């Protein structure tokens, strides 16, 4: 039995040596670089199959590069087109298909988090460019990330409901006369609390009495609690007359945020 084990060990050692020499020859790497490369690839393989619990930041970057920017696209295609957290999740899900990149579930989750952390847009990017200029001017309001918590709100008048699919809303509320606000909440360092913004928000028209929301619906929440998107609804308002809308949000432990819009909103560009 002992000679057999020795023979197997020598065979495996010889096979590993040959593989190392072949790897060095094909890649043109020095021995130490080749060993490090094999170690990294081996760790990614073990992580893929759940035998390694966590990757270092540089290993996650390597996983992203080897999967996305070396096999599928140039870096500019990805890194110069930031997307929302939900959009990145959708993109990676599409690329995980066997007839595309064939990314495993565990690698897909890690790559999604990497893209969300490094190439994030606070609002959807699938809106046509001309329409996006209109949205930024008349409908989108932001608090610019106070306390590392970024709040972006897009007001959607009932005359502009055709924007909803671009904003990730598949099902409109039953009462389509409601005043609708799509809210994006993002953080880079902390976590997004499980807020019910219906309990923390109010709407005033022309400095009148505060109105309470009709509801808050979560549309998207990532698994790391860094990104949240929802729809805040208020009772119907008259949108055709000149008026000033003001939403106030009192966020527990984070102070008060205020957002304003002027009515009427012009027609959407064709």
C-alpha positions as CSV (number, residue, x, y, z in Angstrom):
1,X,0.0,0.0,0.0
2,X,2.8,2.4,0.9
3,X,4.6,2.1,-2.5
4,X,1.3,2.8,-4.2
5,X,0.7,6.0,-2.2
6,X,4.3,7.1,-2.9
7,X,3.7,6.5,-6.6
8,X,0.4,8.5,-6.6
9,X,2.1,11.3,-4.7
10,X,5.0,11.4,-7.2
11,X,2.6,11.3,-10.1
12,X,0.6,14.3,-8.7
13,X,3.7,16.2,-8.0
14,X,5.0,15.6,-11.5
15,X,1.7,16.6,-13.0
16,X,1.6,19.8,-10.9
17,X,5.2,20.6,-12.0
18,X,4.4,20.1,-15.6
19,X,1.3,22.2,-15.3
20,X,3.2,25.0,-13.7
21,X,5.9,24.9,-16.3
22,X,3.3,24.9,-19.1
23,X,1.5,27.8,-17.4
24,X,4.7,29.8,-17.1
25,X,5.6,29.1,-20.8
26,X,2.1,30.1,-22.1
27,X,1.8,33.3,-20.0
28,X,5.5,34.3,-20.1
29,X,5.4,34.9,-16.3
30,X,8.2,34.4,-13.8
31,X,7.8,31.6,-11.2
32,X,6.6,33.8,-8.4
33,X,4.1,35.6,-10.6
34,X,2.9,32.2,-12.0
35,X,2.4,30.8,-8.5
36,X,0.5,33.9,-7.4
37,X,-1.7,33.7,-10.5
38,X,-2.5,30.0,-9.9
39,X,-3.3,30.8,-6.3
40,X,-5.7,33.6,-7.2
41,X,-7.4,31.4,-9.8
42,X,-7.6,28.5,-7.4
43,X,-9.2,30.7,-4.7
44,X,-11.8,32.1,-7.1
45,X,-12.6,28.5,-8.1
46,X,-13.0,27.5,-4.4
47,X,-15.1,30.6,-3.7
48,X,-17.4,29.8,-6.7
49,X,-18.1,26.4,-5.1
50,X,-18.6,27.7,-1.5
51,X,-15.3,26.4,-0.1
52,X,-14.0,29.9,0.5
53,X,-16.2,32.3,2.5
54,X,-14.9,35.7,1.4
55,X,-12.7,37.4,-1.2
56,X,-10.4,40.3,-0.6
57,X,-11.2,43.6,-2.4
58,X,-8.4,43.0,-5.0
59,X,-9.7,39.5,-5.6
60,X,-13.2,40.8,-6.2
61,X,-11.8,43.3,-8.7
62,X,-9.9,40.5,-10.4
63,X,-13.1,38.4,-10.6
64,X,-15.0,41.4,-12.1
65,X,-12.2,42.0,-14.7
66,X,-11.8,38.4,-15.7
67,X,-15.5,37.8,-16.0
68,X,-16.8,41.1,-17.5
69,X,-14.0,43.2,-19.0
70,X,-11.8,40.5,-20.4
71,X,-14.3,38.1,-21.7
72,X,-17.3,40.2,-22.7
73,X,-16.7,44.0,-23.0
74,X,-14.1,46.7,-22.9
75,X,-14.0,48.6,-19.6
76,X,-15.5,51.8,-21.1
77,X,-18.7,49.9,-22.0
78,X,-19.3,49.2,-18.3
79,X,-17.5,51.8,-16.3
80,X,-18.6,54.9,-18.3
81,X,-22.3,53.9,-18.1
82,X,-23.3,53.9,-14.4
83,X,-26.6,52.3,-13.6
84,X,-28.9,52.1,-10.6
85,X,-28.6,49.2,-8.2
86,X,-31.6,47.5,-9.7
87,X,-30.3,48.0,-13.3
88,X,-26.9,46.4,-12.4
89,X,-28.7,43.4,-10.9
90,X,-30.7,43.0,-14.1
91,X,-27.7,43.4,-16.3
92,X,-25.7,40.7,-14.4
93,X,-28.7,38.4,-14.4
94,X,-28.9,38.6,-18.2
95,X,-25.2,38.0,-18.5
96,X,-25.4,35.0,-16.3
97,X,-27.4,33.1,-18.9
98,X,-25.6,29.9,-20.2
99,X,-25.6,31.3,-23.7
100,X,-23.8,34.5,-22.6
101,X,-21.2,34.8,-19.9
102,X,-22.5,31.8,-18.0
103,X,-21.7,33.4,-14.6
104,X,-22.4,31.3,-11.5
105,X,-24.9,32.5,-8.9
106,X,-22.2,33.2,-6.3
107,X,-19.9,35.0,-8.7
108,X,-23.0,37.0,-10.1
109,X,-23.9,38.2,-6.6
110,X,-20.3,39.4,-5.9
111,X,-20.0,41.1,-9.3
112,X,-23.3,42.8,-8.8
113,X,-22.2,44.2,-5.5
114,X,-18.9,45.4,-7.1
115,X,-20.7,47.2,-9.9
116,X,-23.3,48.7,-7.5
117,X,-20.5,50.0,-5.2
118,X,-18.2,51.4,-8.0
119,X,-20.4,52.4,-10.9
120,X,-23.7,53.5,-9.4
121,X,-26.2,56.0,-10.9
122,X,-28.7,57.4,-8.4
123,X,-31.5,57.4,-11.0
124,X,-32.3,55.2,-14.0
125,X,-30.1,55.4,-17.0
126,X,-32.5,53.7,-19.5
127,X,-34.4,57.0,-20.0
128,X,-33.7,58.5,-23.5
129,X,-31.2,61.3,-23.3
130,X,-33.7,64.1,-24.3
131,X,-36.2,62.9,-21.8
132,X,-33.6,62.6,-19.1
133,X,-32.7,66.3,-19.5
134,X,-36.4,67.1,-19.0
135,X,-36.6,64.8,-15.9
136,X,-33.5,66.4,-14.4
137,X,-34.9,69.9,-14.9
138,X,-38.5,69.5,-13.9
139,X,-39.0,66.2,-11.9
140,X,-35.8,65.0,-10.2
141,X,-34.7,66.4,-6.8
142,X,-31.7,65.3,-4.7
143,X,-30.3,66.0,-1.3
144,X,-26.7,65.3,-2.6
145,X,-25.8,62.6,-0.1
146,X,-25.9,64.2,3.3
147,X,-24.6,61.8,6.0
148,X,-23.6,59.4,3.2
149,X,-27.3,58.7,2.6
150,X,-28.3,59.8,-0.9
151,X,-32.0,60.6,-1.4
152,X,-33.3,61.2,-4.9
153,X,-36.9,61.7,-5.7
154,X,-38.6,61.9,-9.1
155,X,-42.1,63.4,-9.2
156,X,-44.3,61.8,-11.8
157,X,-47.5,63.8,-12.7
158,X,-50.4,61.7,-14.0
159,X,-49.9,63.3,-17.4
160,X,-46.4,61.7,-17.5
161,X,-47.2,58.1,-16.4
162,X,-45.5,56.7,-19.5
163,X,-42.2,57.4,-17.6
164,X,-43.0,54.7,-15.1
165,X,-41.5,51.7,-16.9
166,X,-38.2,53.6,-17.3
167,X,-38.3,54.1,-13.5
168,X,-38.6,50.4,-12.7
169,X,-42.4,50.6,-11.9
170,X,-44.2,47.7,-13.5
171,X,-47.6,48.0,-11.7
172,X,-49.2,51.4,-11.4
173,X,-51.3,52.1,-8.3
174,X,-55.1,51.5,-8.7
175,X,-55.8,55.2,-8.2
176,X,-53.9,56.7,-11.1
177,X,-55.0,60.2,-10.0
178,X,-52.6,59.9,-7.0
179,X,-49.6,62.1,-6.8
180,X,-46.6,59.7,-7.4
181,X,-43.0,60.1,-6.2
182,X,-40.4,57.5,-7.0
183,X,-37.7,57.5,-4.3
184,X,-34.2,56.2,-4.6
185,X,-32.1,55.7,-1.4
186,X,-28.4,54.8,-1.6
187,X,-25.6,54.6,0.8
188,X,-21.9,53.7,0.3
189,X,-20.7,53.1,3.9
190,X,-23.7,52.2,6.0
191,X,-27.1,50.5,5.5
192,X,-30.4,51.8,4.5
193,X,-32.9,51.5,7.4
194,X,-36.1,49.6,6.7
195,X,-38.1,52.8,6.6
196,X,-41.7,53.2,5.9
197,X,-41.6,56.6,4.3
198,X,-45.4,56.9,4.6
199,X,-44.8,57.4,8.4
200,X,-42.1,60.0,7.9
201,X,-43.2,62.2,5.0
202,X,-45.7,65.0,4.4
203,X,-46.7,67.1,1.4
204,X,-47.6,70.8,1.4
205,X,-49.1,72.7,-1.5
206,X,-48.4,76.5,-1.6
207,X,-47.4,76.3,2.1
208,X,-50.8,74.9,3.1
209,X,-51.6,72.3,5.7
210,X,-49.4,69.1,5.5
211,X,-50.9,66.1,3.8
212,X,-50.1,62.6,4.8
213,X,-49.1,60.0,2.2
214,X,-51.6,57.4,0.9
215,X,-48.9,54.8,0.9
216,X,-45.3,53.6,0.5
217,X,-44.4,50.6,-1.7
218,X,-40.9,49.1,-1.9
219,X,-39.9,48.4,-5.5
220,X,-36.4,47.2,-5.0
221,X,-34.1,46.4,-2.1
222,X,-30.6,44.8,-2.5
223,X,-29.4,42.1,-0.3
224,X,-26.7,44.2,1.4
225,X,-29.2,47.0,2.5
226,X,-27.2,49.6,0.6
227,X,-29.9,50.4,-2.0
228,X,-33.6,50.9,-1.8
229,X,-36.2,52.1,-4.2
230,X,-39.9,52.8,-3.6
231,X,-43.0,54.6,-4.6
232,X,-44.5,57.2,-2.3
233,X,-48.1,58.2,-3.1
234,X,-50.3,61.1,-1.9
235,X,-53.9,62.0,-2.6
236,X,-54.6,63.5,-6.0
237,X,-53.6,67.2,-6.5
238,X,-54.5,69.6,-9.2
239,X,-51.6,69.6,-11.6
240,X,-52.7,72.2,-14.2
241,X,-52.6,75.3,-11.9
242,X,-49.5,77.2,-10.8
243,X,-48.4,75.8,-7.4
244,X,-45.4,74.8,-5.4
245,X,-45.1,71.3,-4.0
246,X,-43.0,70.6,-1.0
247,X,-42.3,67.1,0.5
248,X,-40.7,67.0,3.9
249,X,-39.1,63.8,5.2
250,X,-38.2,63.5,8.9
251,X,-35.7,60.7,9.0
252,X,-35.0,59.1,12.3
253,X,-31.5,60.2,13.5
254,X,-30.7,61.9,10.2
255,X,-32.7,65.1,10.4
256,X,-35.2,66.6,8.0
257,X,-35.0,66.6,4.2
258,X,-37.1,68.9,2.0
259,X,-37.8,68.7,-1.7
260,X,-39.7,71.2,-3.9
261,X,-41.3,71.3,-7.3
262,X,-43.1,73.9,-9.3
263,X,-46.4,73.3,-11.1
264,X,-47.5,73.0,-13.8
265,X,-44.9,70.7,-15.3
266,X,-44.4,71.1,-19.1
267,X,-45.3,68.3,-21.5
268,X,-42.8,65.6,-22.0
269,X,-40.7,65.9,-25.1
270,X,-41.6,63.6,-28.0
